[in-house]
Amino acid sequence: MGDRGAPPLVDGLFRVDPDGVTLLGGRSRSSGLSHFPRQPVCPYTGADDVEPVDLPRVGTLWQVTEVTASPPGYAGPVPYGLGIVVLEGGLRVVGRVLGDPPGAIPVGTAMEVVADVVPDGDGEPATIWAFAPGGPRP
């Protein structure tokens, strides 16, 4: 998992702190709905009252698959797991799922947000968010 010295692949999506990784989302004051990644306008209602929120660090694996062919522009290892995790509060987030073998983690497993390192477009190490088994079941 993550190399704290590697820069983020994309700025503004997450924060790595000494105690863990936090996804940076948005929440509409009028609808009460959260989203990720953060947008200036609520993607559900179009309201422009979005405020920044730190999303929960734990959730439950809702779906997982194994990616066996590199998508365009990806120079990292394959296969790897890709899944949807339902964070505490109900927001579903897509991300890399760490496990061995990739994609073999059972649906319903408690997951936590972690840092992982993949090569960027130039082959340099870059930090991304990922999900790994662990943390309390929400």
N, C-alpha and C positions, 0 to 999 in steps of 0.2 A: 504494500500500500504506500501511499504518497511520500514523496520526497519534498519536505517543507521548503527546499531551496528552489524547486522548479516553479516558474511563474504559472499563473492560471492560463488555461487554453483560451478562455473568454473572460474578460473582466466583468465584474458586477453580478455574477450569478450565484456566488457562494463566498463564504469567508472561512478561513482556516484559523482556529483559535487553539491555544494550548490544550483546551479540554474537548475539542472536537470540531466538526464541520457543520456550518449552518447555511442552508439554502436561503437566499434573499428573495422574498416574495413581495406581493402587494396585496392589500385588502381594501375593498371598497367600504367606506363608512356607511353608505346608504343601503347596500345590499347585504353587508356582512360577509361577503364571499371573498375567499383568498384565491390567489393564482400564482403561477410560476411559469416562466420567469416574470419578474416585475414588469408591468406595463404602466404607462401614465393614465390609461383609461381602462376601466373594468371590462374584461373580455366577455362577461356574461350580460351586462346591462348597458354598457356604453357610458356609465357615469364617470365623471372626471374627478371624483373625490377619493382617488386611490392614495393610501398611505403606505410607506414601507413597513414590512413586518419580517421578523425572523421566523422561518417556518420550523415546525417541530423536527427534531433530529431522529425520531423513531417512527416506525410504521409497520405495516404488514404487507408481505409479498402477495400481490393480487394476481399477477401473471408473469411468466418467465419463458424465454426461449434461448436457444443457442445460435449465435451468429457464426456461420462457418465460412463465409466469403467476405473479404474486405470490401466495405462500401467505397465509393469514389473518394479519393483524398485521404483515406485512412491508411497509415503505415504501421499500425500496431499489430500485436499478435492476434491471431485467430486460432481456435474459436474463442469466443467470449460470451458471457451471459448478458442479456438485455431484458429488462423487465419493467413492470409497473408496480410501484409501491404506493399504498394508500397511507398517507401520513396521518398522524393524530388529527382529528377534525374532519377527515374525509377527502382532502385534496389528493388526487392521483398524480404522481410524478414519474416520468419515464427516465431510466438511467441504466448505466452499466451495473450488472449484478456480479459480485465477486464470489466465486466458489469453485470447487474442483470436484467433478468436472463442471465446466461452465453450463449454466442453465439447469442444473440438476437439483437445485434447492426446492423443496416442496412449497407449493402455494400455501399461504397461511403462516409461513415462518416470520417471526419477529425480525425486523431489519433495522439497521441504523445507517445514517449518512456518514460516509467516510471519504477520505481523499485517496485518489489513485493517480498514477503517472502514466501517460501515453505520449508517443512522439507527436509533435506538431507537424505542420506541413513541410517544415525543413528538416525533420528528423530529430529536432531538439526536444528534451523532456519538457512536458507541460502537465500541470496539475488539473484534474477534473474531479467532479463529485461522482461518487458511486454509492452503491448500497451493499452492505455485507450483513450476514446473519449476526444477530446480537441485539442487545438492548432489550428493554422491557416490552412486553406485548401490550400495544395500546388498547 
